[in-house]
Amino acid sequence: MILALLSDLHANLEALHACLRHATERRAERFAFLGDLVGYGADPAAVIDLVAEHAARGAVVVQGNHDAAVANGMGGLNDAAAESLEWTRKVLSPAHRAFLASLPLIVRHDDICFVHATADAPERWAYMETNGAARQSIEAAATTYTFGGHVHQQVLYFHTLTGKVAPFHPVAASPVPMPSHRRWHAIVGSVGQPRDGNPAAAYALFNPAAEEMTFFRVAYDHIATAAKIRRAGLPELLARRIEDGV
C-alpha cells in the first residue's frame, strides 16, 4: 500500500491540494503529515481542516515546531516566523488550536518512525544537517525507516556497509531502492515552502512492498499563493520565498 509523505505544509492550501492530487493519481492509499501544518502561509484553517479529514480516515499526523508554537506559545523563532504565527493564532479557532496541541511528536508504526525533526530528541526541533545527526536519529528511532521534514530539503540518509551514515540527494521522479537490510532516514522536503531555488512543492511516496521511495516536485499556482500572503498582511519576505523557492 503506497504511503504519501508530506511535511512542512505551512498553510499553503494550493500546494497541499496539488500534492494530494498528484499522490492520489499515483495510487497512494495511506498518508502521513510530518508536521508544520501552519506558519508562513495564509490558509492555516483550511489546511488544518484538510489534514484533520485525512487523520479521521487513519492518516498519521505529527506535530512540528510551528504547530507547537501556535498551540503552546513557544518562542525562539525569527521575526517573520513569529509575526506569521501571531497572525495564525488570531485567525484559528479554539478547535483548530486544540487539534495542533493534540498532535504527537513522534509515531512508530509498521517498522516506520514518523517525526518532524529528529527521533532522538523530537521536542528540540534540531535540524538534521550532518551525518552524525542522522545516525543519532536513525538509531533512536529503532525502526528500519524514519520519515521526517523540518529542513525544507529532500535528502535520504542511510547506513553504509561499514555502519556509517551517508546522505543521498535524490532526483525527482526517480525511484530509489531502500532495502530493509539497511536503515534509513528520509527528509521528504516541504510542500508549502521549498527553499532550494525551485518553487514547486515537494513530497515523497514510499512503496513498502517494493522497498523504494520516489521523491517528487509538483508545480502549482505559487503566484496565487504569494498574492494571498500579501493580502493577509503577512511579511513580504514570505511571499517572495513562495515566488522564488528560497
MIDOSE-1310 file (N, C-alpha, C; in nm, 2 decimals, decimal comma, always signed):
residues 246
mila	+0,09/-0,12/+0,00/+0,00/+0,00/+0,00/+0,09/+0,12/+0,00; +0,08/+0,21/-0,10/+0,17/+0,32/-0,12/+0,14/+0,43/-0,02; +0,24/+0,48/+0,04/+0,23/+0,58/+0,15/+0,28/+0,72/+0,10; +0,20/+0,82/+0,11/+0,23/+0,95/+0,07/+0,29/+1,03/+0,20
llsd	+0,40/+1,09/+0,18/+0,47/+1,16/+0,29/+0,48/+1,31/+0,26; +0,41/+1,39/+0,34/+0,40/+1,53/+0,32/+0,44/+1,61/+0,45; +0,53/+1,70/+0,43/+0,58/+1,77/+0,55/+0,59/+1,92/+0,52; +0,59/+2,00/+0,63/+0,61/+2,15/+0,61/+0,51/+2,21/+0,51
lhan	+0,38/+2,19/+0,54/+0,27/+2,24/+0,46/+0,27/+2,39/+0,47; +0,29/+2,44/+0,59/+0,30/+2,58/+0,61/+0,18/+2,66/+0,55; +0,06/+2,61/+0,58/-0,07/+2,69/+0,55/-0,07/+2,72/+0,40; -0,02/+2,64/+0,32/-0,02/+2,66/+0,17/-0,12/+2,57/+0,11
leal	-0,24/+2,61/+0,10/-0,35/+2,53/+0,05/-0,34/+2,48/-0,09; -0,29/+2,57/-0,18/-0,28/+2,54/-0,32/-0,17/+2,43/-0,34; -0,06/+2,44/-0,27/+0,04/+2,33/-0,28/+0,00/+2,20/-0,22; -0,08/+2,21/-0,11/-0,13/+2,08/-0,05/-0,22/+2,01/-0,14
hacl	-0,32/+2,09/-0,20/-0,41/+2,03/-0,30/-0,34/+1,96/-0,41; -0,24/+2,03/-0,46/-0,16/+1,98/-0,58/-0,09/+1,85/-0,54; -0,03/+1,84/-0,42/+0,04/+1,72/-0,39/-0,05/+1,61/-0,36; -0,16/+1,63/-0,29/-0,26/+1,53/-0,26/-0,32/+1,47/-0,39
rhat	-0,35/+1,56/-0,49/-0,40/+1,51/-0,62/-0,29/+1,43/-0,69; -0,17/+1,48/-0,69/-0,06/+1,41/-0,75/-0,04/+1,27/-0,69; -0,04/+1,26/-0,56/-0,03/+1,13/-0,49/-0,14/+1,04/-0,52; -0,26/+1,09/-0,52/-0,38/+1,00/-0,54/-0,37/+0,95/-0,69
erra	-0,33/+1,03/-0,78/-0,32/+0,98/-0,92/-0,21/+0,86/-0,93; -0,12/+0,86/-0,83/-0,02/+0,75/-0,83/-0,05/+0,64/-0,73; -0,18/+0,63/-0,70/-0,23/+0,52/-0,62/-0,19/+0,52/-0,47; -0,16/+0,64/-0,42/-0,14/+0,65/-0,27/-0,27/+0,62/-0,20
erfa	-0,26/+0,53/-0,10/-0,38/+0,50/-0,02/-0,36/+0,53/+0,13; -0,23/+0,55/+0,17/-0,20/+0,59/+0,31/-0,14/+0,73/+0,30; -0,16/+0,81/+0,41/-0,10/+0,94/+0,41/-0,04/+0,97/+0,55; +0,08/+1,04/+0,54/+0,14/+1,08/+0,67/+0,18/+1,23/+0,65
flgd	+0,14/+1,31/+0,75/+0,17/+1,45/+0,75/+0,27/+1,48/+0,86; +0,39/+1,52/+0,82/+0,51/+1,52/+0,92/+0,54/+1,65/+0,98; +0,43/+1,73/+1,01/+0,45/+1,85/+1,09/+0,46/+1,98/+1,02; +0,45/+2,09/+1,09/+0,44/+2,22/+1,04/+0,33/+2,24/+0,94
lvgy	+0,21/+2,21/+0,99/+0,09/+2,23/+0,91/+0,07/+2,38/+0,89; +0,11/+2,46/+0,98/+0,08/+2,61/+0,98/+0,21/+2,69/+0,98; +0,20/+2,82/+0,99/+0,31/+2,91/+0,98/+0,34/+2,95/+0,84; +0,37/+3,08/+0,82/+0,42/+3,14/+0,70/+0,30/+3,17/+0,60
gadp	+0,21/+3,07/+0,58/+0,11/+3,08/+0,48/-0,02/+3,15/+0,53; -0,11/+3,17/+0,43/-0,23/+3,24/+0,45/-0,36/+3,16/+0,47; -0,35/+3,02/+0,47/-0,46/+2,94/+0,48/-0,45/+2,83/+0,59; -0,42/+2,87/+0,71/-0,40/+2,77/+0,82/-0,52/+2,69/+0,85
aavi	-0,64/+2,76/+0,86/-0,76/+2,69/+0,90/-0,80/+2,58/+0,79; -0,79/+2,62/+0,67/-0,83/+2,53/+0,56/-0,73/+2,41/+0,55; -0,60/+2,44/+0,57/-0,50/+2,33/+0,57/-0,53/+2,23/+0,69; -0,55/+2,29/+0,81/-0,58/+2,20/+0,92/-0,70/+2,12/+0,90
dlva	-0,81/+2,18/+0,84/-0,93/+2,10/+0,82/-0,91/+1,99/+0,72; -0,83/+2,01/+0,62/-0,80/+1,91/+0,52/-0,72/+1,79/+0,58; -0,62/+1,83/+0,66/-0,54/+1,73/+0,73/-0,62/+1,65/+0,83; -0,71/+1,72/+0,90/-0,79/+1,66/+1,00/-0,88/+1,55/+0,94
ehaa	-0,93/+1,59/+0,82/-1,02/+1,49/+0,74/-0,94/+1,36/+0,71; -0,81/+1,38/+0,67/-0,73/+1,26/+0,65/-0,70/+1,19/+0,78; -0,68/+1,26/+0,89/-0,65/+1,19/+1,01/-0,77/+1,11/+1,06; -0,89/+1,16/+1,03/-1,01/+1,08/+1,07/-1,02/+0,95/+0,99
rgav	-0,95/+0,95/+0,87/-0,95/+0,83/+0,79/-0,83/+0,74/+0,81; -0,75/+0,78/+0,92/-0,64/+0,69/+0,95/-0,50/+0,75/+0,92; -0,49/+0,87/+0,87/-0,36/+0,92/+0,84/-0,28/+0,95/+0,96; -0,15/+0,94/+0,95/-0,06/+0,97/+1,06/-0,03/+1,12/+1,05
vvqg	-0,04/+1,19/+1,17/-0,01/+1,34/+1,17/+0,08/+1,36/+1,29; +0,19/+1,42/+1,28/+0,28/+1,46/+1,39/+0,29/+1,61/+1,40; +0,33/+1,65/+1,51/+0,34/+1,79/+1,54/+0,48/+1,85/+1,50; +0,48/+1,97/+1,43/+0,60/+2,04/+1,40/+0,62/+2,16/+1,50
nhda	+0,74/+2,22/+1,48/+0,77/+2,33/+1,57/+0,67/+2,45/+1,56; +0,63/+2,48/+1,43/+0,53/+2,59/+1,41/+0,39/+2,55/+1,47; +0,36/+2,43/+1,46/+0,23/+2,38/+1,52/+0,24/+2,40/+1,67; +0,35/+2,36/+1,73/+0,37/+2,37/+1,88/+0,37/+2,52/+1,92
avan	+0,43/+2,60/+1,84/+0,44/+2,74/+1,87/+0,30/+2,81/+1,87; +0,21/+2,77/+1,78/+0,08/+2,82/+1,78/+0,00/+2,77/+1,89; +0,01/+2,64/+1,92/-0,07/+2,58/+2,03/-0,02/+2,62/+2,17; +0,11/+2,63/+2,18/+0,17/+2,65/+2,32/+0,24/+2,78/+2,34
gmgg	+0,25/+2,87/+2,24/+0,31/+2,99/+2,26/+0,46/+2,99/+2,26; +0,52/+2,88/+2,20/+0,67/+2,87/+2,20/+0,74/+2,98/+2,13; +0,85/+3,03/+2,18/+0,92/+3,14/+2,12/+1,05/+3,09/+2,05; +1,14/+3,17/+2,03/+1,27/+3,14/+1,97/+1,27/+3,13/+1,82
lnda	+1,17/+3,19/+1,75/+1,16/+3,20/+1,61/+1,20/+3,33/+1,55; +1,24/+3,34/+1,43/+1,28/+3,46/+1,37/+1,16/+3,56/+1,36; +1,19/+3,68/+1,32/+1,08/+3,78/+1,32/+0,97/+3,75/+1,23; +1,00/+3,71/+1,11/+0,90/+3,68/+1,01/+0,81/+3,56/+1,05
aaes	+0,88/+3,46/+1,11/+0,80/+3,34/+1,16/+0,72/+3,38/+1,28; +0,77/+3,46/+1,37/+0,70/+3,50/+1,49/+0,57/+3,58/+1,45; +0,59/+3,68/+1,35/+0,48/+3,76/+1,31/+0,37/+3,67/+1,24; +0,41/+3,58/+1,16/+0,31/+3,49/+1,09/+0,24/+3,41/+1,19
lewt	+0,31/+3,36/+1,30/+0,25/+3,27/+1,39/+0,15/+3,35/+1,48; +0,18/+3,47/+1,51/+0,09/+3,56/+1,59/-0,04/+3,58/+1,51; -0,02/+3,61/+1,38/-0,14/+3,62/+1,29/-0,22/+3,49/+1,29; -0,15/+3,38/+1,28/-0,21/+3,25/+1,27/-0,29/+3,22/+1,40
rkvl	-0,24/+3,25/+1,51/-0,31/+3,23/+1,64/-0,45/+3,31/+1,64; -0,44/+3,43/+1,58/-0,57/+3,51/+1,58/-0,67/+3,46/+1,49; -0,63/+3,40/+1,37/-0,73/+3,36/+1,27/-0,78/+3,21/+1,30; -0,71/+3,14/+1,38/-0,76/+3,00/+1,41/-0,86/+2,99/+1,52
spah	-0,95/+2,90/+1,51/-1,05/+2,88/+1,61/-0,99/+2,80/+1,73; -1,05/+2,80/+1,84/-1,00/+2,72/+1,95/-0,99/+2,57/+1,91; -1,09/+2,52/+1,83/-1,08/+2,38/+1,79/-0,96/+2,35/+1,70; -0,92/+2,45/+1,61/-0,80/+2,43/+1,53/-0,68/+2,43/+1,62
rafl	-0,67/+2,52/+1,72/-0,55/+2,52/+1,81/-0,55/+2,39/+1,89; -0,66/+2,34/+1,93/-0,67/+2,22/+2,01/-0,62/+2,10/+1,92; -0,65/+2,10/+1,80/-0,60/+1,99/+1,71/-0,45/+2,00/+1,70; -0,39/+2,11/+1,68/-0,25/+2,12/+1,68/-0,18/+2,08/+1,81
aslp	-0,24/+2,12/+1,92/-0,19/+2,08/+2,05/-0,20/+1,93/+2,08; -0,29/+1,87/+2,02/-0,31/+1,72/+2,04/-0,22/+1,63/+1,96; -0,15/+1,69/+1,87/-0,06/+1,60/+1,78/+0,06/+1,55/+1,86; +0,09/+1,42/+1,83/+0,21/+1,37/+1,89/+0,34/+1,42/+1,83
livr	+0,45/+1,41/+1,90/+0,58/+1,45/+1,85/+0,64/+1,34/+1,76; +0,60/+1,21/+1,79/+0,66/+1,10/+1,72/+0,56/+0,98/+1,72; +0,56/+0,91/+1,61/+0,47/+0,79/+1,59/+0,55/+0,68/+1,53; +0,55/+0,56/+1,59/+0,61/+0,44/+1,53/+0,50/+0,34/+1,49
hddi	+0,51/+0,29/+1,37/+0,41/+0,20/+1,32/+0,46/+0,12/+1,20; +0,45/-0,01/+1,21/+0,49/-0,10/+1,10/+0,63/-0,08/+1,06; +0,72/-0,07/+1,16/+0,87/-0,06/+1,13/+0,90/+0,08/+1,07; +0,81/+0,17/+1,09/+0,84/+0,31/+1,04/+0,82/+0,41/+1,15
cfvh	+0,92/+0,50/+1,16/+0,91/+0,61/+1,26/+0,88/+0,74/+1,19; +0,77/+0,81/+1,23/+0,73/+0,94/+1,17/+0,76/+1,05/+1,27; +0,83/+1,15/+1,23/+0,87/+1,26/+1,32/+0,90/+1,38/+1,24; +0,88/+1,50/+1,30/+0,90/+1,62/+1,22/+1,05/+1,65/+1,21
atad	+1,13/+1,64/+1,32/+1,27/+1,68/+1,32/+1,35/+1,55/+1,33; +1,40/+1,52/+1,45/+1,48/+1,40/+1,47/+1,42/+1,31/+1,58; +1,44/+1,18/+1,56/+1,38/+1,08/+1,65/+1,45/+1,08/+1,79; +1,57/+1,12/+1,80/+1,64/+1,12/+1,93/+1,60/+1,22/+2,03
aper	+1,55/+1,34/+1,98/+1,50/+1,44/+2,06/+1,40/+1,53/+1,99; +1,28/+1,47/+1,96/+1,19/+1,54/+1,87/+1,14/+1,68/+1,93; +1,15/+1,69/+2,06/+1,10/+1,81/+2,12/+1,20/+1,93/+2,11; +1,32/+1,90/+2,06/+1,42/+2,00/+2,05/+1,42/+2,07/+1,91
waym	+1,35/+2,01/+1,82/+1,34/+2,06/+1,68/+1,48/+2,09/+1,62; +1,57/+2,00/+1,63/+1,70/+2,01/+1,58/+1,70/+1,99/+1,43; +1,78/+2,06/+1,35/+1,79/+2,05/+1,21/+1,89/+1,94/+1,18; +1,85/+1,84/+1,10/+1,94/+1,73/+1,06/+2,03/+1,78/+0,94
etng	+2,15/+1,82/+0,98/+2,24/+1,88/+0,88/+2,37/+1,81/+0,87; +2,39/+1,71/+0,95/+2,52/+1,63/+0,95/+2,49/+1,48/+0,95; +2,59/+1,40/+0,90/+2,57/+1,26/+0,90/+2,56/+1,21/+1,05; +2,63/+1,27/+1,14/+2,62/+1,23/+1,28/+2,48/+1,25/+1,34
aarq	+2,42/+1,36/+1,30/+2,28/+1,39/+1,35/+2,18/+1,28/+1,29; +2,21/+1,25/+1,16/+2,12/+1,15/+1,10/+2,14/+1,01/+1,17; +2,26/+0,98/+1,20/+2,28/+0,85/+1,27/+2,22/+0,84/+1,40; +2,23/+0,95/+1,48/+2,16/+0,96/+1,61/+2,01/+0,93/+1,60
siea	+1,95/+1,00/+1,50/+1,81/+0,99/+1,48/+1,77/+0,84/+1,43; +1,84/+0,79/+1,34/+1,82/+0,65/+1,29/+1,83/+0,55/+1,41; +1,93/+0,57/+1,49/+1,95/+0,47/+1,60/+1,84/+0,49/+1,71; +1,80/+0,61/+1,73/+1,70/+0,64/+1,83/+1,56/+0,59/+1,79
aatt	+1,54/+0,60/+1,66/+1,41/+0,55/+1,60/+1,39/+0,40/+1,62; +1,49/+0,33/+1,61/+1,49/+0,18/+1,63/+1,39/+0,11/+1,53; +1,38/+0,17/+1,41/+1,30/+0,12/+1,31/+1,38/+0,11/+1,18; +1,33/+0,04/+1,08/+1,41/+0,03/+0,95/+1,40/+0,17/+0,88
ytfg	+1,28/+0,23/+0,88/+1,26/+0,35/+0,81/+1,22/+0,46/+0,91; +1,28/+0,58/+0,89/+1,24/+0,70/+0,96/+1,20/+0,81/+0,86; +1,09/+0,87/+0,87/+1,05/+0,98/+0,78/+1,03/+1,11/+0,85; +1,08/+1,22/+0,80/+1,07/+1,35/+0,86/+1,08/+1,46/+0,76
ghvh	+1,08/+1,58/+0,82/+1,09/+1,70/+0,74/+1,18/+1,81/+0,80; +1,13/+1,92/+0,83/+1,19/+2,03/+0,91/+1,29/+2,11/+0,83; +1,38/+2,05/+0,75/+1,49/+2,13/+0,69/+1,45/+2,18/+0,55; +1,33/+2,15/+0,50/+1,28/+2,20/+0,37/+1,37/+2,16/+0,25
qqvl	+1,43/+2,05/+0,26/+1,51/+1,99/+0,15/+1,47/+1,84/+0,14; +1,51/+1,78/+0,03/+1,49/+1,64/+0,01/+1,62/+1,57/+0,01; +1,64/+1,49/+0,12/+1,77/+1,42/+0,14/+1,73/+1,28/+0,20; +1,81/+1,18/+0,16/+1,79/+1,05/+0,21/+1,92/+1,00/+0,27
yfht	+1,92/+0,97/+0,40/+2,03/+0,92/+0,48/+2,02/+0,77/+0,49; +2,13/+0,70/+0,49/+2,13/+0,55/+0,50/+2,26/+0,50/+0,57; +2,24/+0,39/+0,63/+2,36/+0,32/+0,68/+2,44/+0,26/+0,57; +2,57/+0,28/+0,57/+2,65/+0,22/+0,47/+2,69/+0,08/+0,51
ltgk	+2,76/+0,01/+0,43/+2,81/-0,13/+0,46/+2,90/-0,13/+0,58; +2,97/-0,02/+0,60/+3,07/-0,01/+0,71/+3,00/+0,04/+0,84; +2,87/+0,06/+0,84/+2,80/+0,10/+0,96/+2,79/+0,25/+0,98; +2,85/+0,33/+0,89/+2,84/+0,47/+0,89/+2,71/+0,52/+0,82
vapf	+2,68/+0,65/+0,84/+2,57/+0,71/+0,77/+2,61/+0,81/+0,67; +2,55/+0,80/+0,55/+2,58/+0,89/+0,44/+2,46/+0,94/+0,38; +2,46/+1,06/+0,32/+2,35/+1,12/+0,25/+2,34/+1,09/+0,10; +2,22/+1,09/+0,05/+2,20/+1,07/-0,09/+2,10/+1,18/-0,13
hpva	+2,12/+1,25/-0,24/+2,04/+1,36/-0,28/+1,96/+1,30/-0,41; +1,83/+1,28/-0,39/+1,75/+1,21/-0,49/+1,72/+1,31/-0,61; +1,69/+1,24/-0,72/+1,64/+1,31/-0,84/+1,49/+1,29/-0,84; +1,42/+1,40/-0,87/+1,27/+1,40/-0,87/+1,22/+1,29/-0,97
aspv	+1,12/+1,22/-0,92/+1,05/+1,12/-1,00/+1,13/+1,00/-1,04; +1,25/+0,98/-0,97/+1,34/+0,86/-0,99/+1,33/+0,77/-0,87; +1,27/+0,65/-0,88/+1,26/+0,56/-0,76/+1,40/+0,53/-0,71; +1,40/+0,53/-0,57/+1,53/+0,50/-0,50/+1,51/+0,37/-0,42
pmps	+1,59/+0,26/-0,45/+1,57/+0,14/-0,37/+1,61/+0,17/-0,22; +1,53/+0,11/-0,13/+1,55/+0,13/+0,01/+1,54/-0,01/+0,08; +1,63/-0,10/+0,05/+1,62/-0,24/+0,10/+1,62/-0,24/+0,25; +1,54/-0,33/+0,31/+1,52/-0,33/+0,45/+1,63/-0,39/+0,53
hrrw	+1,74/-0,44/+0,47/+1,86/-0,48/+0,55/+1,94/-0,37/+0,59; +1,91/-0,24/+0,54/+1,97/-0,12/+0,60/+1,87/-0,04/+0,67; +1,91/+0,07/+0,73/+1,82/+0,16/+0,80/+1,83/+0,30/+0,73; +1,72/+0,37/+0,73/+1,71/+0,49/+0,65/+1,64/+0,60/+0,73
haiv	+1,68/+0,72/+0,69/+1,60/+0,84/+0,74/+1,58/+0,93/+0,62; +1,46/+0,95/+0,57/+1,43/+1,03/+0,46/+1,37/+1,16/+0,50; +1,43/+1,27/+0,45/+1,37/+1,40/+0,47/+1,30/+1,44/+0,34; +1,16/+1,45/+0,35/+1,08/+1,44/+0,23/+1,06/+1,58/+0,16
gsvg	+1,12/+1,69/+0,22/+1,10/+1,82/+0,16/+0,98/+1,89/+0,21; +0,96/+2,01/+0,16/+0,85/+2,09/+0,20/+0,74/+2,11/+0,10; +0,62/+2,08/+0,13/+0,50/+2,10/+0,04/+0,49/+2,25/+0,03; +0,49/+2,33/+0,14/+0,44/+2,46/+0,14/+0,54/+2,57/+0,12
qprd	+0,67/+2,54/+0,15/+0,78/+2,65/+0,13/+0,91/+2,58/+0,10; +0,93/+2,54/-0,02/+1,06/+2,48/-0,06/+1,17/+2,60/-0,06; +1,29/+2,55/-0,03/+1,40/+2,65/-0,02/+1,52/+2,62/-0,10; +1,51/+2,55/-0,21/+1,62/+2,51/-0,29/+1,63/+2,58/-0,43
gnpa	+1,55/+2,69/-0,44/+1,55/+2,77/-0,57/+1,45/+2,72/-0,66; +1,37/+2,62/-0,63/+1,26/+2,57/-0,71/+1,13/+2,58/-0,63; +1,04/+2,66/-0,69/+0,91/+2,69/-0,61/+0,81/+2,57/-0,61; +0,84/+2,47/-0,69/+0,75/+2,36/-0,69/+0,74/+2,28/-0,56
aaya	+0,62/+2,24/-0,52/+0,60/+2,17/-0,39/+0,68/+2,04/-0,39; +0,72/+2,00/-0,27/+0,80/+1,87/-0,26/+0,73/+1,78/-0,17; +0,72/+1,65/-0,21/+0,68/+1,54/-0,12/+0,73/+1,41/-0,17; +0,70/+1,30/-0,11/+0,75/+1,17/-0,15/+0,65/+1,06/-0,13
lfnp	+0,67/+0,95/-0,21/+0,59/+0,83/-0,20/+0,68/+0,72/-0,16; +0,63/+0,64/-0,06/+0,71/+0,52/-0,02/+0,62/+0,39/-0,05; +0,69/+0,30/-0,12/+0,62/+0,17/-0,16/+0,69/+0,06/-0,07; +0,63/+0,02/+0,04/+0,69/-0,08/+0,13/+0,71/-0,21/+0,06
aaee	+0,62/-0,25/-0,03/+0,63/-0,38/-0,09/+0,75/-0,39/-0,18; +0,77/-0,28/-0,26/+0,89/-0,27/-0,35/+1,01/-0,22/-0,27; +1,00/-0,18/-0,15/+1,11/-0,12/-0,07/+1,18/-0,01/-0,15; +1,10/+0,09/-0,19/+1,16/+0,20/-0,27/+1,08/+0,33/-0,24
mtff	+1,14/+0,44/-0,26/+1,08/+0,57/-0,24/+1,11/+0,66/-0,36; +1,01/+0,74/-0,39/+1,02/+0,83/-0,50/+0,99/+0,97/-0,45; +1,08/+1,06/-0,47/+1,07/+1,20/-0,43/+1,01/+1,28/-0,55; +0,92/+1,37/-0,53/+0,86/+1,44/-0,64/+0,86/+1,59/-0,61
rvay	+0,85/+1,67/-0,72/+0,83/+1,81/-0,72/+0,70/+1,83/-0,80; +0,61/+1,91/-0,75/+0,48/+1,93/-0,81/+0,46/+2,08/-0,83; +0,44/+2,12/-0,96/+0,41/+2,26/-0,99/+0,27/+2,29/-0,94; +0,25/+2,42/-0,90/+0,12/+2,46/-0,86/+0,12/+2,61/-0,88
dhia	+0,00/+2,68/-0,85/-0,01/+2,82/-0,87/+0,05/+2,90/-0,76; +0,18/+2,90/-0,75/+0,25/+2,96/-0,64/+0,24/+3,11/-0,64; +0,21/+3,17/-0,76/+0,19/+3,32/-0,77/+0,06/+3,35/-0,69; -0,04/+3,27/-0,71/-0,17/+3,30/-0,63/-0,14/+3,28/-0,48
taak	-0,06/+3,19/-0,44/-0,03/+3,17/-0,30/+0,04/+3,29/-0,24; +0,14/+3,34/-0,32/+0,21/+3,46/-0,27/+0,12/+3,58/-0,26; +0,02/+3,59/-0,36/-0,07/+3,70/-0,35/-0,16/+3,69/-0,23; -0,20/+3,57/-0,19/-0,28/+3,56/-0,06/-0,20/+3,60/+0,06
irra	-0,07/+3,57/+0,06/+0,01/+3,61/+0,17/+0,02/+3,76/+0,18; +0,03/+3,83/+0,07/+0,04/+3,97/+0,07/-0,10/+4,03/+0,12; -0,21/+3,98/+0,07/-0,34/+4,03/+0,10/-0,37/+4,01/+0,25; -0,31/+3,91/+0,31/-0,33/+3,88/+0,45/-0,24/+3,98/+0,54
glpe	-0,15/+4,05/+0,48/-0,07/+4,15/+0,55/+0,05/+4,08/+0,62; +0,08/+3,96/+0,58/+0,20/+3,89/+0,63/+0,33/+3,95/+0,57; +0,44/+3,92/+0,63/+0,57/+3,98/+0,59/+0,60/+3,95/+0,44; +0,65/+4,05/+0,37/+0,68/+4,04/+0,23/+0,77/+3,93/+0,20
llar	+0,87/+3,91/+0,29/+0,97/+3,80/+0,27/+0,90/+3,67/+0,25; +0,79/+3,64/+0,31/+0,72/+3,51/+0,30/+0,66/+3,50/+0,16; +0,61/+3,60/+0,10/+0,56/+3,60/-0,03/+0,67/+3,57/-0,13; +0,78/+3,64/-0,11/+0,89/+3,63/-0,21/+0,95/+3,49/-0,20
ried	+0,95/+3,43/-0,08/+1,00/+3,29/-0,07/+0,92/+3,19/-0,15; +0,79/+3,21/-0,15/+0,70/+3,13/-0,23/+0,72/+3,15/-0,38; +0,74/+3,27/-0,42/+0,77/+3,30/-0,56/+0,90/+3,25/-0,61; +1,00/+3,26/-0,52/+1,14/+3,22/-0,57/+1,18/+3,08/-0,52
gv	+1,11/+3,03/-0,43/+1,15/+2,90/-0,38/+1,28/+2,90/-0,30; +1,31/+3,01/-0,22/+1,43/+3,02/-0,14/+1,40/+3,06/+0,00
